[in-house]
Amino acid sequence: MIRARIMGTLVAASAALATMSIVGAEPTAAGPPTRLACGGEKPLKPGGGKYTCAFEDDFTGSKLDSTKWMVQDTSLTGFPAGSNGCYVNDASTIAVDNGTVNLTASRPAEPFTCKSPYGDFRAEYKAATVTTRGKFAQTYGRFEFRARMPSVERDGVHSALWLYPQDHTYGGWPNSGEIDVAEWWGKYPDSVYPSVHYAGENVALSTGHNCPVPSASAIYHRYAVDWSPTTMRFYYDGQLCFEHAWTPSAPLSGSQPFDKPFNVVLTQLLYGVWDALATGVPNAATLKVDWVRVWR
């Protein structure tokens, strides 16, 4: 069930992210800036030693830092949010305030025209996604988010803190992989789901179903993955809740496809494939992210 929801909800976002680098993003060849602090923390590596800070954003400004993030925008990429949503880049969907980035998906009173280079279409709701694509990507290490899920706990709300390939080296989804550090659905408000997706995955084993977070909407929690060449280990509030060692389908082998750089993605959706927008989905839902940190 969770696998079906993951595929249906993120496939449009995944396809859109694959094209975002051709609509104005400028990769930073020099890598991340020096003197990064990551809150003064240096987590222990699973194999020994300590990580060093590679990327961080505490969202302390008044707007999203364009040197670190780019915003998914259907008017540029042409990709919708699911079957009836529109990725919009404006203050109603992406806002930075008081040290938090707020990603809001909202449903206007009436359907609206979603601009697209492939042809405008009528959309039921606005969605929000930001990514470090073209700005920062890394292979292996620790990726962590401090976030609060939407307060609307009902059908049709979907939040995701995830990682996506910088390049489709091994082909389109799922061949080049996807790492979902934390996915949350309003229909299951007391659980958050980590997942690892790739060609050849056993879907019964690639999603963690034992990661309860009863207050995910009430307070901020920390969601992390330790990514090594052989294993993904997912930690919620510092507690290991799921780990997965992957075996890809031939011709891939070994660490593939998770041996290439992945970027960071934050997504908030109102989704209507299973839950009719007219009867079940709320008018707005906001994912709040306090910080994002990456160690190498």
N, C-alpha and C positions, 0 to 999 in steps of 0.2 A: 504493500500500500504506500509506504513512504517512498519507495523507489519510483512508483508511478507519479507521485506528486512532484518529486524532484525533477523528473524528466519533463513533465508538462510545464512546470512553472519557470524553470531556469533556461530552457532551450532557447527561447527568444533572446534572453539577455546574453547567453553564451555566444550566439551567432552575432549579435550586435557588437560585443566586445572584440570579436575577431576582426572587425573592420574599422574600429575606432581610430587606429593609428593612421588611417589615410584621410582623416578629416581635420588635420591641423595640429595634431600632437607632435611635439618635438622631443625625441628621446634625449636624455642627458647622458652623454658618453663618459663624463668624468666620474659618475657614480654619486653616492650620497655625500652630503657635506660632512666635514669633520666636526668633532666636539659634540657628537650626539650623546645624550644622556640616558634616554629610555627610563626616566624616573629614578636614575641612580641604581637600577637593578642590573645584575649580571647573572641570569639564571644558570644553573648547572646544566651542562650538556649530558645527554643520556650516556654517552661513552666516556665521560670524564672531562674535567676542565670546565671553563665558564665561557658562555657566549659573550660577544661584544655587540654593542648597539649598531645597527645598520640603517634603520629608518624609524622615524617617529613623527607623530603629529598629535599635539594636545589640543588643537583647535582653539587656540587662545586669541585669535584675531576676530575681526568682524565679518570676514567672508572666507570662503574656501580658498586655500592656498593653491594657486594654479601652477606653482612649481612642483607640487606633489600630486595633485589630483586633476583629472578631467571628468567632465560630467557627460553621461550618456544623454543624447538628445536625438529623438526620432527625426526631427527636422533636418538633421545632418546625416545620420546613418541610414534612415529609412526603416529601421527595425521597430516594430511595435512591442509593447509590453504585454506578452501573452496574446490572447485572441482579440482583446477589445480595449487595450490600454495604450497610452502614449507616454513615452519618456520625455519629460519637460525640464528644461533648465531655467528655472526662475525662483524667486524668493518663496513661492508657495511650496516648492518641492525640496529645495536645498537651502538651509539656513544655518549659519554659525552664530551661536549666542552663548555667552557666559561659559566658555570653555567646552562647548558641546556642538557637534554637528548633528542637525536634525534632518532626517530624511523622511519626507511625508508623501504618502500616496493618498490622493483625495478624489472624491467623486462629485463633480459639479451637479447642480440641479438638473441640467439638461446635457445631452451628448454634445460634443464640440468637435470642431474640425482639427484633426491632427496633421500638421504639415509633414510632408515626406518627399524626398527627391524622387521616389518611385511612384508618387501619386498620393494626394491627400486622401484621408479617410476619416470616417466618423468614429470617435472614441468615447468610451464610457467613463474612463478615469485617467488621472495623471499618475505616473509612477516616478520613482527616484532611484538612480544608480550613479555612484561615483567610483572611479577606478584609478589606480596608479599606472595604468597602461601607458607606455611611452615615457614614464617619469621614473618608475622604480620597479624592478623585478629581481627576484633572487631564487637560487636553487638551494634547497636544504636550509636548516636553521629553525628558529622559533618565531612564529607569527602569533600575535596576541591582540585581543580587542577587549576594551572595557565598555560594555554596552547595556542598555535597558531596552527591552522589547516593548512594543506598543501596549497601551493600556486597554485596547479594545480586544477582548478575549472572546472571539466568536468566529464562525466560518468566514473564509474569504480573505483573511489577513495573512501575509507571508513576509517574513524578514529573513535576510541571509547575510552572513559574514563569511566570505569565501575567497578562494584563490583560483586564478585562471591562467592558462599558459600565455606567455608573452607572444609566442609564435606557435602555429599549428605544425610543428616539426613532423609529427607522426600522422597527420591527417585531421579531418574534422571531428567534432565531438562524437563519441567519447574517446577517440583514439589517442589524442594528445593529453587527456587527463583533466580532472577537475577535483579540487579539494574543498569540501564544504566544512569549514571549521565549526559553524553553528547555524543551523536552520531552525526556524520557529514558525509554527502555525497557530493562529488564534483558536482553532478548533481543539488543539492539544496544548493549552497554555502552561501546563506544568512540566513539559518536557522540551528539551532542545536536542537536535539531532546532528551529529557529525557524520560525514560520509566521504568516501573515496570512490571516484568514478573513473573507469578506464575500460578499454576493450578486453573482454575476458573475465570481468569481475563476476563473482558469485554474489548476486544481489541480496541473498539471505545473510551474507557475512560482511558486506562492505558498508553498512550503515549501523551506527551505534544506537541501540534502542534502550539502553540502560543509563541514560544521562538525565535524571530528573533535575529540574531547576524550578521548584514550586513558586518562587517569587520573581520569575524572569521579567514580569511586567511591573513589579513594584519597586525594585531596587536595581542598581547596577551590579553586574557580575562580570567576571573575567573568563574569556573563552580563548583557548590557546591550542596550537598544534606544534609538536616537535616533529620535524620532518627530517628523516635520515635517508640514506640510499636504500634502505630495506624496509623501513617501518614508519607508519604515521601513528603518533601517540597524541590523543586529544585529552586536554585537561580543562575542567570547568572549576573555577575558583581554586586552582591549584591541585585538584584531585583528579587522578587518572580515571577516566570513565570509559575509554574505548581505545583500542589499538588495532591496527590492520597492517598486515604484510601482504603485498600484492604479488600476483603472478600474472603478467599480461599474456594475451594471446599472441601466438607466432604471427608475424616474424619478430615481434618485440621480445625482449628477454631482459633479465637482470633488473636494474633499476628503472628501465624504461616503462612508461613514458615520463616518470617523475624524476628525470635527470636533467631537466631544462628549467630555465627561469620561469617563475609564475609571478603575476602581479596581484595586488590586493583589491578586492571589490566589496562594496557595501551596497545593499539593495533593499528597497522597500516596495512591496506590491500590494495591490488589491486584485485578487485573481478570480475569474469567473467561469473557469472551465467546469468545475464541479458544483460551485455555489452560484446560483442565479443572482446576478447583480441586482435585479429588481426586488428581490425578496430577502436576501441574506447578508449582503456585504455592507459594512458600515460606510459612512460618508468620508471618513478620514482615519488614518493610522500613521503614527510617527515612531520611527526607530531612532533612538538617541545613542550616539557614540561619543564617549568621553575622551578616549584616545585609541590610537593604533600604534603598536610598537613591533619592530622586527629586529631580531638578533641574528648574527651569523656565527 
